[in-house]
Amino acid sequence: MAAARGRLAPVDAAALEHDGLTPAQVRERHTAELSNAVAHESSRSIWAIVRANVFTLFNTVLGSCLVLVLFVGDPRDALFGFIVVANAAIGVVQEYRAKRTLDKLAVLHAPKAKVRRSGALTELAVAEVVQDDLLLLHTGDQLPADAIVVASEGLEIDESLLTGESDPVEKSTGDLTLSGSVVVAGHGSARVHRVGAESYAAALTAEARRFSLVNSEIRNSINRIILYIAWALIPIIILVINGQMSAHGGWKAAIASGDWRIAVVSAVASIVAMIPEGLVLLTSVSFGMAAVSLARRQVLVQELPAVEGLARVDVVCLDKTGTLTEGRMELARSMAFDEVPGWQELLAWMGAHPNANATAAALAASYQDSPHELPTAELSFSSARKFSAVTFAQGSVAGEWVLGAPEVVLSGGEHPEPLAAAFEAAGRGLRAVVLAHRPFVESEEPEVAAEDFSLAGLAPVALLLFREKVRPDAAETLRYFREQGVELKIISGDNPRTVAAVAREVGFDFSGDGYDARELPEDEAVLAELLERENVLGRVTPEQKKAIVLALQRNGHVVAMTGDGVNDALALKHADIGIAMGSGAAATKAVSRLVLLDGQFSHLPSVVAEGRRVIANVERVANLFLTKTTYAIIISIVIGILMWRYPFLPRQLSIVSSMTIGIPAFFLALLPNARRYQPGFLRRTLMFAIPSGTVVAACIMAVYSYAITFPNTRVAADIAVGEAQTAATMTVLLVALWILGTLARPFDKWRGLLVAAMVLGLVLIMAIPFARKFFALDIPQGGLLAVTIAVTAMGCLAIELLYRFLKKRGAVSERE
């Protein structure tokens, strides 16, 4: 980067500060890679999506099996290959669609910057700003890059988004301003000094984004299951291959006769059955579909498992300014003391001023009739002075007017009434500002000098009481969380009394004036104990916000944190779910899991609902997949030990996987489900999957052992094997369909239709000759058919009893 700067042509500083960069200079800086573009995507890259869905451990194993079958077996037994390809393709397409939606939203909501180029005002994307651009700064603008002030007219910068310090900082010519900070008073211009990844906010964001993987119970549980299965596959595969070769006369005989090909196909069938290849896919698809659904409601999901995370949250920490409130003031009421003509017109003029600060700008909603006269002198508001002043020489608003803090403007103490009213208002969380006036006196120097401006002789005209505008949907949303058993805590850097006033307005029921965070204990254990009692805290520093989140997590809580400033970044990062407002700083949104693009708090219940749907439905389909994995592992081990031929062909297992798991699981994962979150996803899943899988395995082995022990002597040996395999296939299909029926309860129109469609599909496969021939199904006769029916009935009964028992214990749950 330094070398690139050295190649830039010299710049005429005077011309730059007046007219800005020329098109040629802009092109030169883009060529030298000195633009403000920062590599950041709201979602995974295309390559990452392909890699996650295609190059997986299970796909590698299944791909190897596919190659083996194509080389040594019947191509019809490679049917599972289409399922593998379809699974990967669906996963890539769905996640790519989600990525496009999320990326488009991120672009649409990207901020703009005002710069002067070739003497003309230009508005462009923040990423298009280049080094040495001349930024034009007005009240409310956010700096897109680090810059050095060139001109300042009462310019004050709020750096609280970066530093957490709430007091604005006055900026003079030559001062450095940091990216992410906001102009709160005055106006001016600044030359861009550092861009892109070198800017302060970008560096802070990069630091905060490290190791920011959201904690997902579903993802963690599935990863653990995959790890267990991966380790189990190695010895089981060896056992199965040895058993299949032995079942065909031993290794030497099988190789010599060519039966080793049948043994390989049988081994492939067992391996395919053990792998829950669709579980990871359906989890990703469920998260992706939820993210797209929320994106349509202006909720940007930056990490897909965050949808699940908010449904698990039991404590929500709320920042006040910009989260519960809109970050702007509104006039609550006014109290007139002295009827000086023109005071209302004067307030209208102050509210309409292009560089009005947040408090003065709030006047515009109540006062619209501005005077036509022009002021003879102005003194911009300064947080150090705590007042602004303006002088009109003539007209209806003639005189010197001062708007500011009552204790400063009326510091002489001659007017106790407005001071007492201001003190009382502060106790109710209101901000009091006094408008004072004195007659205009002609002087030789009409300019108001800040350093020697006198407040003597001012008479109070009106006391204006302001409050922060609370988001209209805040109270209702917080009520929803309380009804759901979620604990709420407000943590803010403002005065505790102000925070307490806002808390009461949004429905908090508590006594006192809030807890002053300056008294917070440093010991994490003591802090965690205190936080179980206190819910409204003021004067909280950025470091304390992070400590509060960690202390709550120490107590076993799943914590969500809302914020809009970069000073919230570390707390947002350490929280289980960070939620940023759309109006917040770029750095804040970068480290958050969820961004409320339009700042509407009312979207959060819909996020919780999507999370619940994902958790409940993924748990439901996980039961299906892991039941299959359980019985496949048990059968493989038993068959390997007994050295019997495997009871299924790969194409027959493709029917089982499609009709009882793959197709229904896809639809079940996307259906509505409002069941509340319950911890213990993995425990509950295994409590159902292992016993039910054991039941299915017992049924299969009972039917298959009868078939090979008492073969039909009236038919050829290969037909007898076909009957045995068909009997085993029918058994697993019927018992697995019963499992599907139990997990789909309670039935509604769609669930009933889904199960009925799967049963109909099974009937058609068994009834259509072409389908029977394709899948090598020979309907069993005589005693084998009777045994198959009897064992299947007992298996279904056992599954029903297991389901009722686990439901009673709360190990399985129906949807709400």
C-alpha positions in Angstrom: 0.0 0.0 0.0 2.9 2.3 0.8 4.4 1.7 -2.5 1.1 2.5 -4.2 1.0 5.8 -2.5 4.5 6.7 -3.7 3.3 6.5 -7.3 0.6 9.1 -6.9 1.1 12.4 -8.7 1.6 15.4 -6.5 -1.6 17.2 -5.4 -2.3 20.9 -5.4 -3.4 21.2 -1.7 -5.3 24.5 -2.3 -7.2 23.2 -5.3 -8.0 20.0 -3.4 -9.4 21.7 -0.4 -11.6 23.9 -2.7 -12.6 21.7 -5.6 -11.7 18.2 -4.6 -10.2 15.5 -6.8 -10.4 15.5 -10.6 -11.6 12.4 -12.5 -8.1 11.6 -13.5 -6.9 11.7 -9.8 -9.9 9.4 -8.9 -8.9 6.9 -11.5 -5.3 7.0 -10.4 -6.3 6.2 -6.8 -8.5 3.3 -7.9 -5.6 1.9 -9.9 -3.4 2.2 -6.9 -6.0 0.4 -4.8 -6.6 3.3 -2.5 -10.4 3.1 -2.5 -12.6 2.6 0.6 -13.7 -0.9 -0.5 -13.4 -3.5 2.2 -13.7 -7.2 1.5 -16.8 -8.2 3.4 -19.8 -10.2 2.3 -23.0 -10.6 4.2 -22.9 -14.4 3.5 -20.7 -17.2 2.4 -18.8 -17.1 -0.9 -20.0 -19.3 -3.8 -16.9 -21.5 -3.4 -17.6 -21.9 0.3 -21.2 -23.0 -0.5 -20.1 -25.5 -3.1 -17.4 -26.9 -0.8 -19.7 -27.2 2.2 -22.3 -29.1 0.1 -20.2 -31.2 -2.2 -16.8 -31.9 -0.6 -18.0 -33.5 2.6 -16.8 -36.6 4.4 -20.0 -38.5 3.6 -20.1 -37.4 0.0 -16.5 -38.7 -0.4 -17.5 -42.1 1.0 -20.7 -42.3 -1.0 -18.9 -41.1 -4.1 -16.3 -43.9 -3.7 -19.2 -46.4 -3.3 -20.8 -45.0 -6.5 -17.6 -45.6 -8.5 -17.3 -49.1 -7.2 -20.9 -50.0 -8.1 -20.6 -48.6 -11.6 -17.4 -50.6 -12.2 -18.4 -54.0 -10.7 -22.2 -54.1 -10.2 -25.5 -53.3 -11.8 -26.0 -49.7 -12.7 -29.5 -49.9 -11.2 -27.7 -50.3 -7.8 -26.1 -46.9 -8.3 -29.5 -45.2 -7.8 -28.2 -43.7 -4.6 -25.8 -41.7 -6.7 -28.6 -39.6 -8.0 -29.7 -38.9 -4.4 -26.2 -37.8 -3.5 -26.1 -35.5 -6.5 -29.6 -34.2 -5.9 -28.8 -33.5 -2.2 -25.7 -31.6 -3.1 -27.4 -29.7 -5.9 -30.4 -28.7 -3.8 -28.1 -27.5 -1.0 -26.0 -25.4 -3.4 -29.0 -23.9 -5.1 -30.9 -23.1 -1.9 -27.8 -21.5 -0.2 -26.9 -19.6 -3.3 -30.4 -18.2 -3.6 -30.2 -17.2 0.1 -26.8 -15.6 -0.5 -28.1 -13.6 -3.5 -31.1 -12.3 -1.5 -28.9 -11.4 1.5 -26.2 -9.7 -0.6 -28.8 -7.7 -2.5 -30.3 -6.5 0.7 -26.8 -5.5 2.0 -26.1 -3.5 -1.1 -29.5 -1.8 -1.0 -28.9 -0.6 2.6 -25.4 0.5 2.1 -24.8 4.1 3.2 -23.8 7.0 0.9 -21.1 9.6 1.2 -21.1 13.2 0.0 -17.9 14.4 -1.7 -16.8 17.3 -3.8 -15.1 16.3 -7.1 -14.1 18.9 -9.7 -16.0 21.5 -7.8 -19.3 19.6 -7.9 -21.2 17.8 -5.1 -21.3 14.1 -5.7 -23.1 11.4 -3.7 -21.6 8.0 -4.0 -21.3 4.6 -2.3 -19.0 4.5 0.7 -16.8 1.9 -1.1 -16.2 4.4 -4.0 -14.6 7.0 -1.7 -10.8 7.2 -2.4 -7.9 8.7 -0.6 -7.7 12.5 -0.7 -11.4 12.8 -1.5 -13.0 16.0 0.0 -15.8 14.9 2.3 -18.7 17.4 2.9 -19.9 17.0 6.4 -23.3 18.1 7.8 -25.3 17.3 10.9 -26.3 13.6 10.9 -23.6 12.5 8.4 -21.4 9.5 9.3 -17.8 9.6 8.2 -17.0 6.8 5.7 -13.2 6.9 6.3 -10.6 8.5 8.5 -10.2 12.1 7.5 -8.4 15.3 8.4 -10.6 18.4 8.9 -10.1 21.1 6.3 -12.9 23.5 7.3 -15.0 23.7 10.4 -18.0 25.8 11.3 -18.9 24.7 14.8 -18.1 21.1 13.7 -18.7 18.6 16.5 -18.3 14.9 16.1 -19.9 12.2 18.2 -17.3 9.4 18.5 -19.4 7.3 20.9 -20.0 4.7 18.3 -16.2 4.1 18.4 -15.1 5.0 21.9 -18.3 4.8 24.0 -17.8 8.4 25.2 -21.1 10.1 24.9 -19.8 13.8 24.8 -19.3 15.2 21.3 -15.8 16.3 20.4 -15.2 19.7 18.8 -13.1 19.5 15.6 -11.0 22.2 14.2 -8.9 22.5 11.1 -6.2 19.9 11.1 -7.9 17.5 13.5 -8.3 13.8 12.7 -11.8 12.4 12.5 -12.4 8.6 12.6 -14.5 6.5 10.3 -17.8 5.6 11.9 -18.2 8.8 13.9 -21.2 11.1 13.3 -21.5 14.8 12.9 -23.9 16.1 15.6 -23.4 19.9 15.2 -22.0 22.4 12.8 -20.7 21.6 9.3 -17.4 21.5 7.5 -15.2 19.5 5.1 -12.4 16.9 5.6 -9.8 15.3 3.4 -9.8 11.5 3.4 -6.7 10.3 5.2 -7.0 6.5 5.5 -9.3 4.3 3.5 -10.5 0.7 3.4 -8.9 -1.8 5.8 -6.6 0.8 7.2 -9.4 3.0 8.6 -10.1 2.8 12.3 -13.6 1.3 12.1 -12.5 -1.3 9.6 -9.6 -2.4 11.8 -11.9 -2.6 14.8 -14.4 -4.6 12.8 -11.7 -7.0 11.6 -10.6 -7.6 15.2 -14.1 -8.1 16.4 -15.1 -10.5 13.6 -12.4 -13.0 14.5 -13.7 -16.4 15.7 -17.2 -15.1 15.5 -18.9 -18.5 14.7 -22.4 -18.5 16.3 -23.0 -21.2 18.9 -25.6 -23.5 17.4 -26.9 -26.5 19.4 -28.3 -28.1 16.2 -25.0 -27.7 14.3 -22.9 -28.8 17.2 -25.1 -31.9 17.8 -25.1 -32.9 14.2 -21.3 -32.4 13.9 -20.9 -34.7 17.0 -23.1 -37.3 15.4 -21.2 -37.1 12.2 -17.9 -37.5 14.1 -19.2 -40.6 15.9 -20.5 -42.2 12.7 -17.3 -41.4 10.8 -15.2 -43.2 13.5 -17.7 -46.2 13.6 -17.6 -46.6 9.8 -14.0 -47.7 9.7 -14.2 -50.9 11.7 -17.8 -51.7 10.5 -16.8 -51.4 6.9 -13.9 -53.8 7.4 -16.3 -56.2 9.3 -19.0 -56.0 6.6 -16.6 -56.5 3.7 -15.0 -59.5 5.4 -18.4 -60.9 6.2 -19.7 -60.6 2.6 -16.6 -62.2 1.2 -17.0 -65.1 3.7 -20.7 -65.4 2.8 -19.6 -66.1 -0.8 -17.2 -68.9 0.1 -14.3 -66.9 1.5 -11.9 -64.5 0.0 -10.1 -66.9 -2.4 -13.3 -68.6 -3.6 -15.1 -65.3 -4.1 -12.3 -63.8 -6.1 -11.9 -67.0 -8.1 -15.6 -67.3 -8.9 -16.3 -63.6 -9.4 -18.8 -63.5 -6.6 -16.6 -60.8 -5.0 -18.5 -58.4 -7.2 -21.8 -59.3 -5.4 -19.9 -59.0 -2.1 -18.7 -55.5 -2.9 -22.2 -54.4 -3.9 -23.6 -55.8 -0.7 -20.9 -54.0 1.3 -21.8 -50.8 -0.5 -25.4 -51.2 0.4 -24.5 -51.5 4.1 -22.3 -48.4 3.9 -24.9 -46.3 2.1 -27.6 -47.3 4.7 -25.4 -46.2 7.6 -24.8 -42.6 6.3 -27.4 -39.9 7.1 -26.4 -38.0 4.0 -29.5 -35.8 3.9 -29.4 -34.6 7.5 -26.7 -32.0 7.0 -28.4 -30.9 3.8 -31.8 -30.4 5.3 -30.4 -28.5 8.2 -28.6 -26.1 5.8 -31.7 -25.8 3.6 -33.9 -25.1 6.7 -31.6 -22.4 7.8 -31.3 -20.9 4.3 -35.1 -20.9 3.7 -35.6 -19.2 7.1 -33.0 -16.6 6.2 -34.7 -15.8 2.9 -38.1 -15.6 4.6 -36.7 -13.2 7.2 -34.9 -11.2 4.5 -38.3 -10.4 3.0 -39.2 -8.9 6.4 -36.1 -6.7 6.4 -34.1 -9.0 8.8 -30.6 -9.7 7.5 -29.3 -13.0 8.8 -25.5 -12.9 8.6 -24.9 -16.4 9.9 -27.6 -19.0 9.2 -27.6 -20.8 12.5 -28.4 -17.4 14.2 -32.1 -18.1 13.3 -32.0 -21.0 15.7 -30.0 -19.1 18.2 -32.6 -16.4 19.0 -35.2 -19.1 19.7 -32.9 -20.5 22.4 -32.2 -17.1 24.1 -33.5 -16.7 27.6 -32.0 -13.2 28.4 -32.1 -10.2 26.0 -29.8 -7.3 26.8 -31.1 -4.0 25.3 -29.2 -0.9 24.6 -31.4 2.2 25.0 -30.4 4.8 22.5 -31.0 3.6 18.9 -32.5 0.3 20.0 -35.5 1.0 22.3 -35.5 4.6 21.2 -35.0 5.9 17.7 -31.9 7.8 18.5 -33.7 11.2 18.1 -35.4 13.6 20.4 -39.1 14.7 20.4 -40.6 17.7 22.2 -42.7 16.4 25.1 -44.1 19.8 26.3 -43.2 23.5 26.6 -43.6 25.9 29.5 -43.8 29.6 28.7 -42.5 32.1 31.3 -42.4 35.5 29.5 -44.5 36.2 26.4 -41.8 37.7 24.3 -43.1 38.2 20.7 -41.7 35.9 18.1 -40.3 33.2 20.4 -42.3 30.4 18.6 -41.1 31.7 15.2 -37.6 31.7 16.5 -37.9 28.0 17.6 -39.2 27.2 14.1 -36.1 28.8 12.6 -33.8 26.8 14.9 -35.6 23.6 14.1 -35.3 24.2 10.4 -31.6 25.1 10.5 -29.6 22.8 8.2 -27.0 22.3 10.9 -29.4 21.9 13.9 -28.3 19.4 16.5 -30.6 16.5 17.5 -32.4 18.5 20.2 -33.0 21.6 18.1 -34.0 19.5 15.1 -36.8 18.0 17.2 -38.5 21.5 17.3 -39.3 21.3 13.6 -42.2 18.9 14.3 -44.0 21.4 16.6 -43.0 24.8 15.1 -43.2 25.5 11.4 -43.6 29.3 10.9 -40.0 30.5 10.5 -39.3 34.3 10.2 -38.2 35.7 6.9 -35.5 37.9 8.4 -31.9 36.8 8.3 -29.8 36.8 11.4 -26.9 39.2 11.9 -24.9 36.8 14.0 -24.9 33.1 14.9 -23.1 31.1 17.6 -23.4 27.3 16.9 -24.2 24.9 19.7 -21.2 23.5 21.5 -21.3 20.7 24.0 -18.6 22.5 25.9 -20.7 25.7 26.1 -24.0 23.8 26.3 -25.8 26.6 24.4 -26.3 28.2 21.0 -27.1 31.9 20.3 -28.5 33.9 17.4 -29.1 37.6 16.9 -31.8 39.2 14.8 -31.5 43.0 14.3 -35.1 43.6 13.2 -38.5 42.0 12.5 -40.8 39.9 14.7 -37.9 38.0 16.2 -35.6 41.0 16.9 -33.2 40.4 19.8 -30.5 38.1 21.1 -31.7 34.6 21.7 -30.0 31.8 23.6 -31.0 28.1 23.7 -29.3 25.8 26.0 -29.0 24.0 29.4 -30.9 25.9 32.1 -28.2 25.6 34.7 -25.7 27.3 32.2 -28.0 29.9 30.5 -29.5 31.0 33.9 -26.4 30.5 36.0 -27.0 33.7 37.8 -29.7 32.1 39.9 -32.2 35.0 39.4 -34.8 32.7 37.9 -35.5 29.8 40.3 -38.7 28.7 38.7 -37.3 27.3 35.4 -34.4 25.8 37.2 -36.7 24.0 39.6 -38.9 22.8 36.7 -35.8 21.6 34.8 -34.6 19.6 37.9 -38.0 18.0 38.4 -38.1 17.1 34.7 -34.7 15.5 34.8 -36.0 13.2 37.6 -38.6 11.9 35.1 -35.9 11.2 32.4 -36.7 14.3 30.4 -34.1 16.7 28.9 -34.8 20.4 29.7 -33.6 23.2 27.5 -34.4 26.9 28.2 -35.0 29.6 25.6 -33.8 33.0 26.9 -33.9 36.5 25.3 -32.6 40.0 25.7 -33.3 43.0 23.6 -31.1 43.7 20.6 -28.4 46.5 21.1 -26.7 48.0 18.1 -22.9 47.6 18.3 -19.9 48.2 16.0 -19.1 44.5 16.0 -22.2 42.5 15.4 -20.4 39.2 15.2 -20.9 37.0 18.3 -17.5 35.9 19.7 -17.7 32.6 21.5 -15.0 33.3 24.0 -16.5 36.5 25.4 -20.2 35.9 24.8 -22.1 37.2 27.9 -25.1 35.5 29.4 -25.9 38.5 31.6 -29.3 40.1 31.3 -31.1 37.1 29.7 -34.7 36.4 30.7 -36.3 33.0 30.4 -38.9 32.8 27.7 -39.8 29.1 27.6 -38.7 25.8 29.1 -38.7 23.1 26.5 -38.8 19.5 27.7 -37.6 16.8 25.4 -37.6 13.0 25.5 -36.0 10.4 23.4 -38.5 9.0 20.9 -39.3 5.5 21.9 -39.8 3.0 19.1 -43.6 2.5 18.7 -43.1 -1.3 18.5 -40.7 -1.6 21.5 -43.3 -2.1 24.3 -45.3 -4.8 22.4 -42.2 -6.7 21.4 -40.8 -6.7 24.9 -44.1 -7.8 26.2 -43.9 -10.8 23.8 -40.5 -11.8 25.2 -41.7 -11.6 28.7 -44.7 -13.8 27.9 -42.2 -16.3 26.4 -40.3 -16.4 29.6 -37.3 -14.4 28.3 -35.7 -12.1 30.9 -35.0 -8.5 29.7 -32.2 -6.2 30.8 -31.6 -2.6 29.7 -27.9 -1.6 29.8 -27.1 1.9 28.7 -24.4 4.5 29.0 -26.9 7.2 29.8 -27.9 8.6 33.2 -29.7 5.8 35.2 -32.7 8.0 35.8 -33.1 8.6 32.1 -32.8 4.9 31.4 -35.3 4.1 34.1 -37.8 6.6 32.5 -37.5 4.9 29.1 -37.7 1.5 30.8 -41.0 2.3 32.4 -42.3 3.7 29.1 -41.7 0.4 27.4 -43.4 -1.6 30.1 -40.7 -2.4 32.7 -42.1 -2.7 36.3 -39.6 -1.9 38.9 -38.9 0.5 41.7 -36.0 3.0 42.0 -34.1 5.0 39.5 -32.0 2.3 37.9 -28.6 0.9 38.9 -25.6 3.1 38.4 -23.0 0.9 36.7 -20.2 2.9 38.3 -20.9 0.7 41.3 -20.8 -2.6 39.5 -18.4 -5.2 41.1 -15.4 -6.3 39.1 -15.6 -9.9 40.3 -17.5 -11.9 37.7 -19.2 -14.2 40.2 -20.5 -11.3 42.3 -21.5 -9.5 39.1 -23.4 -12.5 37.9 -25.3 -12.7 41.2 -26.2 -8.9 41.1 -27.5 -9.3 37.5 -30.1 -11.8 38.7 -31.7 -8.9 40.6 -31.0 -5.8 38.5 -32.6 -5.3 35.1 -32.1 -1.6 34.4 -28.6 -0.2 34.5 -27.2 3.2 33.5 -23.7 4.7 32.9 -22.5 1.3 31.6 -19.2 1.5 29.8 -18.4 -0.6 26.7 -16.1 -2.9 28.8 -18.9 -3.4 31.3 -21.4 -4.3 28.6 -19.0 -7.2 27.6 -18.5 -8.1 31.2 -22.3 -8.2 31.8 -22.8 -10.5 28.8 -20.1 -12.9 30.0 -21.4 -12.9 33.6 -24.9 -13.8 32.4 -23.4 -16.6 30.3 -21.5 -17.8 33.4 -24.9 -18.3 35.0 -26.0 -20.6 32.2 -28.0 -18.1 30.2 -28.2 -17.9 26.5 -27.8 -14.2 25.8 -28.9 -11.9 23.0 -27.5 -8.4 22.8 -28.9 -5.5 20.8 -26.9 -2.4 19.9 -26.1 0.2 17.3 -22.7 1.6 18.1 -19.2 0.3 17.5 -18.7 0.6 21.3 -21.2 -2.3 21.5 -19.2 -4.5 19.1 -17.3 -6.6 21.6 -20.5 -7.2 23.7 -22.4 -8.1 20.5 -19.6 -10.4 19.5 -19.4 -12.3 22.8 -23.2 -12.6 23.1 -24.7 -15.8 21.8 -26.8 -13.7 19.4 -25.8 -10.1 18.4 -28.6 -8.0 17.0 -27.8 -4.7 15.3 -30.2 -2.0 14.2 -30.1 -1.0 10.6 -29.2 2.6 11.5 -26.2 1.4 13.5 -22.5 1.7 12.6 -21.1 -0.5 9.9 -18.7 -2.1 12.4 -21.7 -3.0 14.6 -23.6 -4.6 11.8 -20.5 -6.5 10.7 -20.1 -8.4 14.0 -23.8 -9.0 14.5 -25.6 -12.2 13.6 -28.9 -10.4 12.8 -29.5 -6.9 11.4 -32.9 -5.3 11.6 -32.5 -3.3 8.4 -35.5 -1.0 9.0 -34.9 -0.8 12.7 -38.3 -2.4 13.5 -38.2 -4.2 16.8 -41.4 -5.9 15.9 -39.5 -8.3 13.6 -37.9 -10.1 16.5 -41.0 -12.3 17.3 -40.9 -13.5 13.6 -37.2 -14.4 14.0 -38.1 -16.4 17.1 -40.9 -18.2 15.2 -38.6 -19.1 12.4 -36.0 -20.4 14.9 -38.6 -22.5 16.6 -39.7 -23.9 13.3 -36.2 -24.8 12.3 -35.3 -26.4 15.7 -38.5 -28.4 16.0 -38.5 -29.6 12.4 -34.8 -30.5 12.2 -35.2 -32.5 15.4 -38.2 -34.3 13.8 -36.2 -35.2 10.6 -33.1 -36.0 12.6 -35.1 -38.8 14.3 -35.9 -40.2 10.9 -32.3 -40.1 9.7 -30.7 -41.4 12.8 -33.2 -44.2 13.2 -32.1 -45.4 9.8 -28.4 -45.1 10.8 -29.0 -47.1 14.0 -30.7 -50.0 12.3 -28.2 -50.0 9.4 -25.3 -50.1 11.9 -26.8 -52.9 13.9 -27.6 -55.0 10.8 -24.1 -54.5 9.4 -22.5 -55.6 12.7 -24.8 -58.7 13.0 -24.5 -59.7 9.4 -20.7 -59.2 9.6 -20.4 -61.4 12.6 -22.7 -64.1 11.3 -21.1 -63.8 7.8 -24.5 -63.8 6.1 -25.3 -62.1 2.8 -26.6 -58.6 3.3 -30.4 -58.5 3.3 -30.7 -55.6 0.8 -29.5 -54.4 -2.6 -28.5 -50.8 -2.8 -31.5 -50.0 -5.1 -33.8 -51.4 -2.5 -32.3 -49.2 0.2 -32.8 -46.3 -2.2 -36.6 -46.9 -2.0 -36.4 -47.1 1.8 -34.3 -43.9 2.0 -36.6 -42.0 -0.4 -40.0 -43.1 0.7 -39.6 -43.1 4.5 -36.9 -40.5 5.0 -35.6 -38.3 2.1 -38.9 -37.1 0.5 -41.0 -36.7 3.7 -38.1 -35.2 5.6 -37.7 -32.4 3.0 -41.4 -31.4 3.4 -41.5 -31.9 7.2 -38.4 -29.6 7.5 -40.3 -26.7 5.8 -43.7 -27.0 7.4 -44.9 -24.6 10.2 -44.0 -25.6 13.8 -44.5 -23.3 16.8 -43.2 -25.6 19.5 -41.2 -23.8 22.1 -37.5 -24.5 22.4 -36.4 -27.2 24.8 -32.7 -27.8 25.5 -31.3 -31.3 24.9 -31.7 -31.7 21.1 -29.1 -34.5 20.9 -30.3 -36.4 24.0 -33.9 -36.4 22.9 -33.0 -37.4 19.3 -30.9 -40.4 20.4 -33.5 -41.4 23.0 -35.9 -42.0 20.2 -33.6 -43.0 17.3 -31.6 -45.7 19.1 -34.6 -47.7 20.5 -36.7 -47.3 17.4 -33.7 -48.2 15.2 -33.1 -51.3 17.4 -36.8 -52.3 16.9 -36.5 -52.0 13.1 -33.2 -53.9 13.1 -34.8 -56.7 15.2 -37.7 -56.9 12.8 -35.5 -57.1 9.8 -33.3 -59.8 11.3 -36.3 -61.8 12.4 -37.8 -61.9 8.9 -34.4 -62.3 7.2 -33.2 -65.1 9.5 -36.5 -67.0 8.9 -36.2 -66.5 5.2 -32.7 -68.0 5.0 -33.3 -70.6 7.6 -36.5 -71.9 6.1 -36.0 -71.2 2.3 -38.7 -71.9 -0.2 -37.4 -75.2 -1.7 -39.9 -75.0 -4.5 -38.0 -72.1 -6.2 -34.5 -71.7 -7.4 -31.9 -70.5 -5.0 -31.5 -67.0 -6.5 -35.3 -66.5 -6.3 -35.2 -67.6 -2.7 -32.6 -64.9 -2.0 -34.8 -62.4 -3.8 -37.8 -63.3 -1.7 -35.7 -62.9 1.5 -34.5 -59.5 0.4 -38.0 -58.4 -0.6 -39.4 -59.6 2.8 -36.7 -57.6 4.6 -37.4 -54.6 2.4 -41.2 -54.8 3.0 -40.6 -55.0 6.7 -38.3 -52.0 7.0 -40.6 -50.0 4.7 -43.8 -50.6 6.7 -42.2 -50.1 10.1 -40.3 -47.0 8.9 -43.6 -45.6 7.5 -45.1 -46.1 11.0 -42.2 -44.2 12.5 -42.9 -41.4 10.0 -46.5 -41.4 11.0 -45.7 -41.1 14.7 -43.3 -38.2 14.1 -45.7 -36.3 11.9 -48.3 -36.1 14.6 -50.6 -34.4 15.3 -51.9 -34.8 11.8 -53.2 -31.8 9.8 -54.1 -31.6 6.2 -50.5 -31.4 4.9 -49.0 -34.0 7.3 -51.8 -36.4 6.6 -51.4 -35.9 2.8 -47.6 -36.4 3.1 -47.9 -39.7 4.9 -50.7 -40.9 2.6 -48.6 -40.0 -0.5 -45.7 -42.1 0.8 -48.0 -45.1 1.5 -49.5 -44.7 -2.0 -46.0 -44.6 -3.5 -45.1 -47.9 -1.7 -48.3 -49.6 -3.0 -47.6 -48.5 -6.5 -44.0 -49.8 -6.4 -45.2 -53.2 -5.2 -48.2 -53.2 -7.7 -46.4 -52.2 -11.0 -44.5 -55.0 -12.6 -41.8 -52.7 -14.1 -41.1 -51.1 -10.7 -40.9 -54.6 -9.0 -38.5 -55.8 -11.7 -36.4 -52.6 -11.5 -36.0 -52.8 -7.8 -35.6 -56.6 -7.8 -38.7 -57.2 -5.6 -40.1 -60.7 -5.5 -43.3 -60.9 -3.4 -42.7 -63.5 -0.7 -45.1 -66.5 -0.6 -46.6 -68.8 2.0 -45.0 -68.9 5.5 -42.5 -66.1 4.7 -45.3 -63.7 3.8 -47.2 -64.6 7.0 -44.1 -64.1 9.1 -43.3 -60.8 7.4 -46.8 -59.5 8.2 -46.7 -60.7 11.8 -43.2 -59.3 12.5 -44.1 -56.0 10.9 -47.3 -55.7 13.0 -45.3 -56.4 16.2 -42.7 -53.8 15.1 -45.3 -51.1 14.5 -46.8 -51.9 17.9 -43.4 -51.6 19.6 -42.8 -48.3 17.9 -46.2 -47.0 19.0 -45.5 -48.0 22.6 -42.0 -46.5 22.5 -43.4 -43.2 21.1 -46.1 -43.0 23.8 -43.6 -43.7 26.6 -41.1 -41.1 25.4 -43.9 -38.6 24.8 -45.0 -39.1 28.4 -41.5 -38.4 29.6 -41.1 -35.4 27.4 -38.4 -37.0 25.3 -40.4 -36.4 22.1 -42.8 -33.5 21.5 -45.6 -32.8 19.1 -45.9 -29.4 17.5 -47.9 -26.7 19.3 
